[in-house]
Amino acid sequence: MACIAGIVSQHGKIDVDCAPLMGKILKDMRHRGSDNMRVRSIPDHRGAVGTNEINLSPRQTCCASLDEPPYFLFDGELVDERADSSQRDIDLFIDLYDKYDQNCFSHMDGSFACAIVEKNDEVILARDGIGARPLFYGWNGDVFHFSSEMKGLKDHVPFDIQELPPCHIYSSKKGLKPFEAFHPEVPDPGDDVMEAAAILRELMIDAVKRRMDGANAVSLSGGLDSSIIAAIAKEYNPDLKLFTGTVKRAPGPDLENAKLMADFLGLEHFVYEITDEDIDEIIPKAVWYLESFDEDCISGILSNYYVSRRVKEFSDTVLIGEGADELFGGYRMVLKNPKVKSPEQRDRLAQKLLEIAYNTALRRMDRSWMANSVVYKTPFLDSRVVEFAAKIPMKWKIYGDKQIEKYVLREAFRDMLPQQIADREKLRFAMGTGMDDVMDDIIAQKIDPKEFELRPKAAYGLKFASFKELYYYDEFLKQFPPSYEKQTVRWDPFK
């Protein structure tokens, strides 16, 4: 629910005052926490740490403990059961660290990226097993830097910036190592797909319920996943508001289905029609917020950005349906590709899709919502849902002779959805909103498509997917050091 950052010397005094530097870093990330900025100088001129916060509930707003070392900084949400329901997430984090030391991260149930600055100036960074919330780090001489987003480091770490992988700890004294993710106890799926669907239904309902604190908005694409979230959430908040984005001159199929679902639930529904002018205006900002030039992610953030801006008029918190595709077999272009020759290969590809989600779908999700200081909550990424999904056989996710994707999820909630939604086929995000239909035209007015033939690769070797990506890359280089392009990654499942 914040951004976090730090500048910490590992060998004594820093010659410059780091508090103003930290203020500039946090200003560049003010979109991640527009309400409170907190800066703490480390004694003896050894650095500074800080955070931006969004005012939510008392339990979730305060994201740092900076009175005395060790300093704790926390971005995210813990959903652990706790004896005192008013205990803040940051206090629970500190209690777990006091009890388990660096093993505490294996006991933290939730979505988080966090930092601890010890009395000896050791900095410890950690990120949960899924990695929705980002965290970057790097060195400049003997000074260690970390930041929620790359832009916080661009003036301090010009070359070897690293993103902390999910389910890893980085110590400024000991380096990088994985940790065992939190694993809750969940039932076995049983011997029948409908038995598994019934268990999944209860887990999902509980996952939404545990995230309803302050959530009175749902991002509704009109697809299966967000419709399920909306249907469950309405049971806990009958005044829930629904938000959808579409491209004005070429509305995609999402809009029709979102309207159908909103009417079915009888909830207030807001539609933002994205104009060509909106798209033209936001492209440089989209690259800035996303910190990537990947064309699919850019198209996705363009759609989500305007929806998140509309949500911000009503709420600081939104429920979203991200994560279901990775868990329940939704990537048909990969998992149902003719190149998949065995169930074992399909299982491996599905696992890889989940492992890289933080660099693709989750990056787009995080940056677009946080660009307008809207906290996103992802019930599908609840630890119990993730754990149970791993136990469900792939044959129940991509089902039968017709290879129906996300079958067990569809059956779990079929009675809570219109049939058209329950049976709807998965579309790429940008295709569903209509964004794909207009981006070629808009970018072709800014760059000659033939230039793609002359410049097919980025400086560090990544092949551009199209002339659009070449244009986004040029925008990227205006805003970030060239070496930062290495954080834009692309995975080919069949290489």
Protein Blocks (a to p, Z undefined) as FASTA:
>chain_A
ZZcdddddfebjafbdfklmmmmmmmmmmmmomkbccddddehhiaccddddddddfklm
pgcdfkbccddddedddfbdcfblmbcfklmmmmmmmmnmmmlmmmpgcddddddddfko
pacddddfkomagcddddehjaccddfbfklmmmmmmmlgcdddehiacdfklopadddd
dddddddebjbfklmmmmmmmmmmmmmmmmmgopacdcdehpaklmmmmmmmmmmomkbc
cdddddfklccfklmmmmmmmmmnopacddddddfklmmmmmmmmmmmnopabfklmmmm
mmmmmmmmmmmmmocbdcdfehjlmmnopalmlmmgfklmbfklmmmmmmmmmmmmmmmm
mmmmmmmmmmnopacddfklpfklmmmmmmpcfklmmgcjkopghklmmmmmmmmpcfkl
mmpccddfklmnommmmmmmmmmmmocfklmmmmmbcfkopacfbfklmmmmmmmmmmpc
fklmmmpccddfkZZ
